[in-house]
Amino acid sequence: MKKGLINVLLANILFMVLNFLINFLIPKYVSIDTYSLIKTYTLYIGYAGFLHFGYNDGMYLKYGGKKIEDIDKSDLGNNFFNYIILNVLMFFIVLIISIVVEDNILFAFSFGMVSCNIMNYLKSLYQATGKFKLYGICLNVDRACVFVLTIIALFVLKSDNYLVFIWIQVAVSVLSTLVLFLNLEKKLKFIRYSKFKISEYINNIRSGFVLMLGNFSSGFFTSMDRWFVKILLSSFDFAMYSFAAGMESIISVFISPITVTMYNYFCKNPSEESIIKVKKITVIYGFLILLTSFIAKFILEVFLVSYTSASKIIFLLFGAQLFIVIVNGIYVNLYKAKKRQKLYFIQMICMIFTGFILNYIFFKIYGNTTSIAVATFITSLIWFISCEIIDRKIAFGIKEYIAIILIIIVYVLSGFMLDAIVGMLIYVIFTLIICFIFMRNTTIYLFNILKNKFLMYLGKSKK
């Protein structure tokens, strides 16, 4: 598991750098209206996974914990081939709708949807079978190409046309997916065994539909705040909020190693004691990755002054990720590994309802983007608490809860009231003190791991 975590972390660091540069350069060099339309496409593409009706999720559950080399080639070939047919059918349906309603963004979405779903199929396959190095390749090929073409569009073409940047994403996604598929086929030579089989749709959708609804609900939950801003507020507000949400790619880099690798680990049925230990490590890890919000604030203060109004939104959305990393990394992966998809789906419906009500109430009272971010933060906290109540056997103890509460208070105060550098120093000092007082054993355990890794590195360097 440790090797998988490192592979995913390294892949995500590269992804973060590329994605950060893209998210930094586009708002800096295009108009706010153009940026708002580009982020509208990003919002749409987040729902592409709904249009495979759970087929991808069925595959994920089917192959979870297995080695990719041990999967029967005809079985994998049938699974993949029939998935392609489903996506092509949905492509033509969405394409026709986009032409009828004359929506350029929806037209681009019809193409991006297919490549995005196939790319996610490959990611899910590698994630389920523990091929985290290949998962990393999937993650970064697309971003690297988008980055290069974005540079050309900004500095060579000097474009401010939102369609240019949207079609860059679409074209690269199509080509990257094709290359990655051909690479997988070259290694496994599985597609030649494929046949059209109705049973593939029945079996995959039957087993994966509820999980897909849960994942779709999760996706809608994380983007619901942006829909509120887009529908109820101005294009400027949507651009500011989307920028803040886009900066979350910094923090997602460090969250993904947990959310990606845990499913494969939980499929191997670890003990409750092991799960609790992983949870404690995860929450301390979550405390550390909140540091990235201070980096984002520093960038706003120095380089993107026109987006400084997004600062408080960034801190609230990043803070919510502390709870999301525990929920998605531990609980959701446990639900998937234990085939508790219905519980996951029911929980997501409750969270969407809660989030909708809170977003509506806070918007009605305050009527600004910060209030919607506050509602998102509170909803994420409620989601975390509900998971702790449902699974009492692996819940935190009183000391961990105290540590979480104190660190969140320090984080919000230092983020809202101080500049980026001073705020980060205050946060680091208090976090270390709180962790040593309330989570001493786990903190020392992590320090010893880091110390041993450092000594090992020094030993290799001397040789």
Long-range contacts (C-beta under 8 A, 24 or more apart in sequence): 1-261, 1-264, 1-265, 3-132, 4-130, 4-132, 4-260, 4-261, 4-264, 5-257, 5-258, 5-261, 6-257, 7-132, 7-133, 7-135, 7-136, 8-132, 8-135, 8-136, 8-256, 8-257, 8-260, 8-261, 9-253, 9-254, 9-256, 9-257, 10-136, 11-132, 11-133, 11-135, 11-136, 11-137, 11-139, 11-140, 12-136, 12-139, 12-252, 12-253, 12-254, 12-256, 12-257, 13-253, 14-136, 14-140, 14-143, 15-139, 15-140, 15-143, 15-249, 15-253, 16-249, 16-250, 16-252, 16-253, 18-140, 18-143, 18-144, 18-146, 18-147, 19-143, 19-249, 20-247, 20-249, 20-250, 21-147, 22-143, 22-146, 22-147, 22-150, 23-243, 23-246, 23-247, 23-249, 24-299, 24-303, 24-304, 25-150, 25-151, 25-154, 26-150, 26-154, 26-165, 27-239, 27-243, 27-304, 27-307, 28-303, 28-304, 29-154, 29-155, 30-154, 30-159, 30-160, 30-162, 30-165, 31-160, 32-235, 32-236, 32-239, 32-306, 33-235, 33-239, 34-160, 34-161, 34-162, 34-165, 35-162, 35-239, 35-242, 35-243, 36-235, 36-236, 36-238, 36-239, 36-242, 37-105, 37-162, 37-166, 38-162, 38-165, 38-166, 39-226, 39-238, 39-239, 39-242, 39-243, 39-246, 40-105, 40-230, 41-105, 41-108, 41-109, 41-112, 41-162, 41-166, 41-169, 42-242, 42-246, 43-223, 43-226, 43-227, 43-230, 43-242, 44-105, 44-106, 44-109, 45-109, 45-112, 45-113, 45-116, 45-169, 46-219, 46-223, 47-216, 47-219, 47-220, 48-109, 48-112, 48-113, 48-116, 48-117, 48-120, 49-116, 49-117, 49-120, 49-212, 49-215, 49-216, 49-219, 50-212, 50-216, 50-219, 51-87, 51-90, 51-94, 51-113, 51-117, 52-83, 52-86, 52-87, 52-90, 52-117, 52-212, 53-86, 53-205, 53-209, 53-212, 54-204, 54-205, 54-207, 54-208, 54-209, 54-210, 54-211, 54-212, 54-213, 55-82, 55-83, 55-86, 55-201, 55-204, 55-205, 55-208, 56-83, 56-117, 56-120, 56-121, 56-124, 56-204, 56-208, 56-212, 57-124, 57-204, 57-207, 57-208, 57-209, 57-211, 57-212, 57-215, 58-203, 58-204, 58-205, 58-206, 58-207, 58-208, 58-209, 58-211, 59-83, 59-121, 59-124, 59-125, 59-128, 59-204, 59-208, 60-124, 60-125, 60-127, 60-128, 60-208, 60-211, 60-336, 61-128, 61-207, 61-208, 61-211, 61-336, 61-339, 62-203, 62-204, 62-207, 63-125, 63-128, 63-129, 64-128, 64-129, 64-263, 64-264, 64-267, 64-336, 64-337, 65-128, 65-130, 65-264, 65-267, 65-268, 65-337, 66-128, 66-129, 67-129, 67-130, 68-125, 68-126, 68-129, 68-131, 68-188, 71-129, 73-188, 73-189, 73-190, 73-193, 74-190, 74-193, 74-194, 74-195, 76-188, 76-190, 77-190, 77-191, 77-192, 77-193, 77-194, 77-195, 78-193, 78-194, 78-195, 78-197, 78-200, 79-200, 79-204, 80-121, 80-190, 80-191, 80-194, 81-191, 81-194, 81-195, 81-196, 82-194, 82-196, 82-197, 82-200, 82-201, 83-118, 83-121, 83-200, 83-204, 84-118, 85-196, 86-201, 87-113, 87-114, 87-117, 87-118, 88-114, 90-114, 104-163, 105-166, 108-163, 108-166, 108-167, 108-170, 111-170, 111-174, 112-169, 112-170, 112-173, 114-174, 115-170, 115-173, 115-174, 115-176, 115-177, 116-173, 118-177, 118-181, 119-173, 119-176, 119-177, 119-180, 122-177, 122-180, 122-181, 122-184, 127-260, 127-263, 127-264, 128-263, 128-264, 129-264, 130-264, 132-260, 132-261, 135-260, 137-180, 138-180, 141-176, 141-179, 141-180, 142-172, 142-173, 142-176, 145-172, 145-175, 145-176, 146-172, 210-341, 210-342, 210-344, 210-345, 211-336, 211-341, 211-344, 211-345, 213-345, 213-348, 214-332, 214-335, 214-341, 214-344, 214-345, 214-347, 214-348, 217-345, 217-348, 217-349, 217-351, 217-352, 218-328, 218-332, 218-348, 220-352, 221-348, 221-351, 221-352, 221-355, 221-379, 222-324, 224-352, 224-355, 224-356, 224-359, 224-376, 225-355, 225-359, 225-372, 225-373, 225-375, 225-376, 228-359, 228-360, 228-363, 228-372, 229-369, 229-372, 232-363, 233-368, 233-369, 237-368, 237-369, 240-307, 240-309, 240-310, 240-313, 240-369, 241-310, 241-313, 241-369, 241-372, 241-373, 243-307, 243-310, 244-310, 244-313, 244-314, 244-317, 244-373, 245-317, 247-296, 247-310, 247-314, 247-318, 248-317, 248-318, 248-321, 250-292, 250-295, 250-296, 251-289, 251-290, 251-292, 251-293, 251-318, 251-321, 252-321, 254-285, 254-288, 254-289, 254-292, 255-289, 255-321, 255-324, 255-325, 255-328, 255-329, 258-282, 258-285, 258-325, 258-328, 258-329, 258-330, 259-325, 259-328, 259-329, 259-332, 259-333, 262-329, 262-330, 262-333, 263-333, 263-336, 263-337, 265-333, 266-333, 266-334, 266-336, 266-337, 266-338, 267-337, 272-393, 272-394, 275-330, 275-334, 275-394, 276-394, 277-442, 278-330, 279-326, 279-330, 279-394, 279-396, 280-396, 280-400, 280-439, 280-442, 281-442, 281-445, 281-446, 282-325, 282-326, 282-329, 282-330, 283-322, 283-326, 283-396, 283-400, 283-403, 283-404, 283-439, 284-435, 284-439, 284-442, 284-443, 284-446, 285-325, 286-321, 286-322, 286-325, 286-326, 287-322, 287-407, 287-431, 287-435, 288-431, 289-321, 289-325, 290-318, 290-319, 290-321, 290-322, 290-411, 290-427, 291-424, 291-427, 291-428, 292-318, 293-318, 293-319, 293-411, 293-415, 294-415, 294-420, 294-421, 294-423, 294-424, 294-427, 295-420, 295-424, 297-415, 297-419, 297-420, 297-423, 298-420, 298-421, 301-419, 301-420, 309-369, 312-370, 312-373, 312-415, 312-416, 313-369, 313-370, 313-373, 315-411, 315-412, 315-415, 315-416, 316-370, 316-373, 316-374, 316-376, 316-377, 317-373, 317-376, 317-377, 319-377, 319-408, 319-411, 319-412, 319-415, 320-376, 320-377, 320-379, 320-380, 320-381, 321-380, 322-404, 322-408, 323-380, 323-381, 323-383, 323-384, 324-380, 324-383, 326-384, 326-387, 327-380, 327-383, 327-384, 327-387, 330-394, 331-387, 331-391, 334-391, 343-390, 347-383, 347-386, 347-387, 347-390, 350-386, 351-379, 351-382, 351-383, 351-386, 354-379, 354-382, 355-379, 399-438, 399-439, 400-438, 400-439, 402-438, 403-434, 403-435, 403-437, 403-438, 403-439, 406-430, 406-434, 406-438, 407-431, 407-434, 410-434
